[in-house]
């Protein structure tokens, strides 16, 4: 139990700092949040057209649209511009709660991983490292990649490196901690 708790705490901190670096110093996700000099005009237009917080895919159809409506829309919108907009009516600049929640989640994730590897029969450095890399790739394929298939996210490679590097470092740490 002691190894699990220490492994989760230190491993969670390692994963958290890898994510922190990828979003800040390394800027692996910069492509997803580009600047446009027309941002004031765009925000003004959005605030007059969208009346509640949410994520919007444009163009889209109302929820009660028929299959015939969807088929017609597919023909109408094929080859034309489209957008996904995450709209919020107020910007919260207090990052502390989100940073804290992110750290707690990373510690929990690594705790779950420690619980799994502690039950492995062939527990050694290599097995733990490879298991961590597999989990990192599962994480990558499960959300960022499958989301990218549909929405062509600009920072797919940022997520790939997050998963690969972060989980590799966690694997090295836990491989050392659990050495037999």
N, C-alpha and C positions, 0 to 999 in steps of 0.2 A: 504494500500500500504506500510505503514511503517513496519508493521509486516512481510509482504512478503519480503521486502528488508533485514531487520535484520535477519529474519529466514533463508533466502538464504545465507547470508554472514556467519553467525555463523554456520549454519548447514553444509554448504560447507566446512568450515574449520574443523569441527568435522569429516566429512567423509574423507577429505583429510588426516588428522592425523591418522585416523584408518588405512587407506591404507598404509601410510608411515610406521607405526609401524608393520603392517603385513609383509611388504617386508624387513624390516630391523631388528629391535630388536626381534620381535617374529619369524621371518624367516618362516612364514607359506608357502612360495613358494619355499623354498630351494630345494625341491625334483625336481623341474622343471629345475634347472640349476646346474646340478651336474658336478663335476670335473673329468677329466680323465687325467692321466699322459701322454697319447699319443696325447694330444691336438696339439702340434707343428706339428707332422707328419700328423694329420688329416687336420689341416688348410693348410699345404703345399699341400696336395693332392687336397683339395677342390679348392684352388686358381689356380691350374693348370687345373682343369676340369670344373669350372664354370666361365663363362665369363661376367656375369652381376648380379647385385644385384637382389634378389628375394627370394621367398620361393619355395622350390622344394620338391616334394614327390617322393621318390625313393624306389622301382622301379615304373615307370609310363610309359605311352605311349604318343606318340606325339598327338597333337590336332586333326590331320586328321585320326587317327586310326579308323578302322571300328568296328562294333559291334562284328564281328568274331574275330578281333584282341583282343578286350577286354575279350571275353570269353576264348580265349586261354591263355591270360596273367593271368586271375584269376586262371586257373588250374596250370599254371607254377609257380606262386608266392605263392600259398596257403601253409601256414605253414613255409614260409621262412622269414628271417629278412626284415624289412622295416624301413624307416626313413623319417622324415620331417625335412628339413634343411632350416633355415632362414639365407641366406648368404648375407653378406655386405662386400664390398671391402675395407671399411675404417671405423674404430671405432671412433665415436665422443664421447669424454669424457666430453663434456660440458653438464651437466645435468640440468642447470638452466632453459633453455627454456622449457624443458619437464616438469619440476616441476611446473613452472608457468602455462603452459597450463593445466596440471592436476588439479591444484587448481581452475582455471577459469571454467573448465568443471564441477567440483564438485559443485561449487557455482550455475552454471546454472541448473544443475540437481535438486538440492534442491529448487531452485527458481521455477522450473516447478512443483515440488511436492507441494510446498506452494500454488501455484496458484490452484492446484486441491483441496487440503484440505480446502482452504478458501471458497470453494463453497459447502462444505458438509452441510447437514441439521442438523445432530446430531453431532456437533463439540464438542468433549470433549477429555480429555487426553487419555482414553482407545481407542477411535475410531481412534485417530491420531497415537498412538503407533501401533495398529494392522494394520492400513493402511500402515505405514512405513515398518513393517515386511513383509507384502504382497508384497510391491514394491521390497524390498530386495530379496525376493524369486523369483519374476518375473525376476529380473535382473540376478540372479544366473541360473535359468532354461533356460533363453533365450539364453545366449551365453556360459558361461563356461560349463554347464552341457551338452547341445546339442553338443558342440564341443567335449567334452570328450567321448560321445557315439561313435564317429567315430575314434578319435585319441588318446584315453586313456591318457589324460594329467596327468602328475605326481602330479600336485598341485591342483587337484579338490577340496580337502577339504580346502585348503587355500582360494580359492575363495568362498567356502561356508561360512567360518567364516568371511571373508571380508564382505559379503553381510549381514549376520545375525547380527554380532556385530555392524558394521558401521550403518546400517539402524535402528537397535534398539536404538542406542545412538542418532541418528538424531530424531527418534520418541519421545524419552524422552524429548529432547530439544524443539521440536516443540509442543509437548503436554503441556509442561510448558508454552511456549510462547503464545500459542493460547488458554490457559485455559479460560473457559467461566464462 
